[in-house]
Amino acid sequence: MQRLNSFPPVADRNARILILGSMPGQRSLDAQQYYAHPHNAFWKIMGELVGAHPHLPYAQRLQVMQNAHIALWDVLHSCERQGSLDSNIEAEQVNDFAAFFKRHPHITRICFNGAKAEESFRRYVTGRQALPELHYTRLPSTSPAHAGMRYEEKLAAWRTSLTDSPQD
């Protein structure tokens, strides 16, 4: 199996929320863009919530996210995976969150984009890396593979998490 590498974080010093995926899918890796699969609901949701609409150029979407004090990254720095499904991820290596949070001291909330991101973070990062006090929320995955929830339900969950006060 091929070893895959994630992207660097998209964050400015004023970020307050960190959205964590597990590992970019194959379409995203090919495009070198977060959430590049056309059926992934991430950019549609971010368009409705903060104005990072999918029709905007990618660099502009990232800037809108940063202006909204939202950072993007993935839990995994690298892994082995056949295809794009999280369930196929093996041999995980996580990112250096201790260093990330030193550079981004205003982040107080992590929103996990799906179960795999949260599971990997709790398994490989929590208790193993020095982290500040954070609030965690698992959100429904925006992946097209997570078809068990309607778009409107995903949007409502994301809206609540990104606009309400932090909760564990």
Contacts in CASP RR format, 6 or more apart in sequence:
PFRMAT RR
TARGET T0000
AUTHOR 0000-0000-0000
METHOD contacts of the structure
MODEL  1
MQRLNSFPPVADRNARILILGSMPGQRSLDAQQYYAHPHNAFWKIMGELV
GAHPHLPYAQRLQVMQNAHIALWDVLHSCERQGSLDSNIEAEQVNDFAAF
FKRHPHITRICFNGAKAEESFRRYVTGRQALPELHYTRLPSTSPAHAGMR
YEEKLAAWRTSLTDSPQD
1 80 0 8 1.000
1 81 0 8 1.000
1 82 0 8 1.000
1 90 0 8 1.000
2 80 0 8 1.000
2 81 0 8 1.000
3 78 0 8 1.000
3 79 0 8 1.000
3 80 0 8 1.000
3 91 0 8 1.000
4 23 0 8 1.000
4 24 0 8 1.000
4 29 0 8 1.000
4 78 0 8 1.000
4 79 0 8 1.000
4 80 0 8 1.000
4 81 0 8 1.000
5 77 0 8 1.000
5 78 0 8 1.000
6 23 0 8 1.000
6 24 0 8 1.000
6 73 0 8 1.000
6 74 0 8 1.000
6 76 0 8 1.000
6 77 0 8 1.000
6 78 0 8 1.000
6 95 0 8 1.000
7 24 0 8 1.000
7 32 0 8 1.000
7 34 0 8 1.000
7 73 0 8 1.000
7 74 0 8 1.000
8 73 0 8 1.000
9 71 0 8 1.000
9 72 0 8 1.000
9 73 0 8 1.000
9 95 0 8 1.000
9 100 0 8 1.000
10 34 0 8 1.000
10 62 0 8 1.000
10 65 0 8 1.000
10 66 0 8 1.000
10 71 0 8 1.000
10 72 0 8 1.000
10 73 0 8 1.000
11 18 0 8 1.000
11 66 0 8 1.000
11 71 0 8 1.000
11 72 0 8 1.000
11 73 0 8 1.000
11 100 0 8 1.000
11 104 0 8 1.000
11 107 0 8 1.000
12 66 0 8 1.000
12 71 0 8 1.000
13 103 0 8 1.000
13 104 0 8 1.000
13 106 0 8 1.000
14 66 0 8 1.000
14 69 0 8 1.000
14 106 0 8 1.000
15 66 0 8 1.000
15 69 0 8 1.000
15 70 0 8 1.000
15 71 0 8 1.000
15 104 0 8 1.000
15 106 0 8 1.000
15 107 0 8 1.000
16 69 0 8 1.000
16 70 0 8 1.000
16 106 0 8 1.000
16 107 0 8 1.000
16 108 0 8 1.000
16 109 0 8 1.000
17 69 0 8 1.000
17 70 0 8 1.000
17 71 0 8 1.000
17 107 0 8 1.000
17 108 0 8 1.000
17 109 0 8 1.000
17 110 0 8 1.000
17 111 0 8 1.000
17 162 0 8 1.000
18 70 0 8 1.000
18 71 0 8 1.000
18 72 0 8 1.000
18 73 0 8 1.000
18 104 0 8 1.000
18 107 0 8 1.000
18 109 0 8 1.000
18 110 0 8 1.000
18 111 0 8 1.000
19 70 0 8 1.000
19 71 0 8 1.000
19 72 0 8 1.000
19 73 0 8 1.000
19 110 0 8 1.000
19 111 0 8 1.000
19 113 0 8 1.000
20 73 0 8 1.000
20 74 0 8 1.000
20 75 0 8 1.000
20 110 0 8 1.000
20 111 0 8 1.000
20 112 0 8 1.000
20 113 0 8 1.000
20 117 0 8 1.000
20 121 0 8 1.000
21 73 0 8 1.000
21 74 0 8 1.000
21 75 0 8 1.000
21 112 0 8 1.000
21 113 0 8 1.000
21 114 0 8 1.000
21 116 0 8 1.000
21 117 0 8 1.000
22 74 0 8 1.000
22 75 0 8 1.000
22 76 0 8 1.000
22 86 0 8 1.000
22 89 0 8 1.000
22 113 0 8 1.000
22 114 0 8 1.000
22 116 0 8 1.000
22 117 0 8 1.000
22 120 0 8 1.000
23 74 0 8 1.000
23 75 0 8 1.000
23 76 0 8 1.000
23 79 0 8 1.000
23 81 0 8 1.000
23 86 0 8 1.000
23 89 0 8 1.000
24 34 0 8 1.000
24 35 0 8 1.000
24 36 0 8 1.000
24 74 0 8 1.000
25 37 0 8 1.000
25 83 0 8 1.000
25 84 0 8 1.000
26 83 0 8 1.000
26 84 0 8 1.000
27 36 0 8 1.000
27 37 0 8 1.000
27 38 0 8 1.000
27 84 0 8 1.000
28 34 0 8 1.000
28 35 0 8 1.000
28 36 0 8 1.000
28 37 0 8 1.000
30 36 0 8 1.000
33 58 0 8 1.000
34 42 0 8 1.000
34 62 0 8 1.000
34 72 0 8 1.000
35 42 0 8 1.000
35 43 0 8 1.000
35 142 0 8 1.000
37 84 0 8 1.000
37 143 0 8 1.000
37 144 0 8 1.000
39 144 0 8 1.000
40 142 0 8 1.000
40 143 0 8 1.000
40 144 0 8 1.000
41 142 0 8 1.000
41 144 0 8 1.000
41 151 0 8 1.000
41 154 0 8 1.000
41 155 0 8 1.000
42 113 0 8 1.000
42 142 0 8 1.000
43 52 0 8 1.000
43 53 0 8 1.000
43 54 0 8 1.000
43 61 0 8 1.000
44 53 0 8 1.000
44 54 0 8 1.000
44 151 0 8 1.000
45 142 0 8 1.000
45 154 0 8 1.000
45 155 0 8 1.000
45 158 0 8 1.000
46 52 0 8 1.000
46 53 0 8 1.000
46 61 0 8 1.000
46 64 0 8 1.000
46 65 0 8 1.000
47 53 0 8 1.000
47 54 0 8 1.000
47 64 0 8 1.000
48 155 0 8 1.000
48 159 0 8 1.000
49 155 0 8 1.000
49 158 0 8 1.000
49 159 0 8 1.000
49 162 0 8 1.000
49 163 0 8 1.000
50 64 0 8 1.000
50 65 0 8 1.000
50 68 0 8 1.000
50 70 0 8 1.000
50 162 0 8 1.000
51 64 0 8 1.000
51 68 0 8 1.000
52 61 0 8 1.000
52 62 0 8 1.000
52 64 0 8 1.000
52 65 0 8 1.000
52 68 0 8 1.000
53 61 0 8 1.000
54 61 0 8 1.000
56 64 0 8 1.000
62 72 0 8 1.000
65 71 0 8 1.000
65 72 0 8 1.000
69 106 0 8 1.000
70 162 0 8 1.000
71 104 0 8 1.000
71 107 0 8 1.000
73 95 0 8 1.000
73 100 0 8 1.000
74 95 0 8 1.000
74 117 0 8 1.000
75 94 0 8 1.000
75 95 0 8 1.000
75 117 0 8 1.000
75 120 0 8 1.000
75 121 0 8 1.000
75 124 0 8 1.000
75 125 0 8 1.000
76 89 0 8 1.000
76 92 0 8 1.000
76 93 0 8 1.000
76 94 0 8 1.000
76 95 0 8 1.000
76 120 0 8 1.000
77 93 0 8 1.000
77 94 0 8 1.000
77 95 0 8 1.000
77 96 0 8 1.000
78 92 0 8 1.000
78 93 0 8 1.000
79 89 0 8 1.000
79 90 0 8 1.000
79 91 0 8 1.000
79 92 0 8 1.000
79 93 0 8 1.000
80 89 0 8 1.000
80 90 0 8 1.000
80 91 0 8 1.000
81 88 0 8 1.000
81 89 0 8 1.000
81 90 0 8 1.000
82 88 0 8 1.000
84 145 0 8 1.000
85 145 0 8 1.000
86 115 0 8 1.000
86 116 0 8 1.000
86 143 0 8 1.000
86 145 0 8 1.000
87 116 0 8 1.000
89 116 0 8 1.000
89 120 0 8 1.000
92 120 0 8 1.000
92 124 0 8 1.000
94 120 0 8 1.000
94 121 0 8 1.000
94 124 0 8 1.000
94 125 0 8 1.000
94 129 0 8 1.000
96 129 0 8 1.000
97 125 0 8 1.000
97 129 0 8 1.000
97 131 0 8 1.000
98 129 0 8 1.000
98 130 0 8 1.000
98 131 0 8 1.000
101 107 0 8 1.000
101 131 0 8 1.000
101 132 0 8 1.000
105 132 0 8 1.000
107 132 0 8 1.000
107 134 0 8 1.000
108 132 0 8 1.000
108 133 0 8 1.000
108 134 0 8 1.000
108 135 0 8 1.000
108 166 0 8 1.000
109 134 0 8 1.000
109 135 0 8 1.000
109 136 0 8 1.000
109 137 0 8 1.000
109 166 0 8 1.000
110 121 0 8 1.000
110 134 0 8 1.000
110 135 0 8 1.000
110 136 0 8 1.000
110 137 0 8 1.000
111 137 0 8 1.000
111 139 0 8 1.000
111 158 0 8 1.000
111 161 0 8 1.000
111 162 0 8 1.000
112 118 0 8 1.000
112 121 0 8 1.000
112 136 0 8 1.000
112 137 0 8 1.000
112 138 0 8 1.000
112 139 0 8 1.000
113 139 0 8 1.000
113 141 0 8 1.000
113 142 0 8 1.000
114 138 0 8 1.000
114 139 0 8 1.000
114 140 0 8 1.000
114 141 0 8 1.000
114 143 0 8 1.000
114 146 0 8 1.000
115 138 0 8 1.000
115 141 0 8 1.000
116 141 0 8 1.000
117 138 0 8 1.000
118 136 0 8 1.000
118 138 0 8 1.000
125 131 0 8 1.000
135 166 0 8 1.000
135 167 0 8 1.000
135 168 0 8 1.000
136 168 0 8 1.000
137 161 0 8 1.000
137 166 0 8 1.000
137 167 0 8 1.000
139 154 0 8 1.000
139 157 0 8 1.000
139 158 0 8 1.000
139 161 0 8 1.000
140 146 0 8 1.000
140 149 0 8 1.000
140 153 0 8 1.000
140 154 0 8 1.000
140 157 0 8 1.000
140 158 0 8 1.000
142 154 0 8 1.000
END
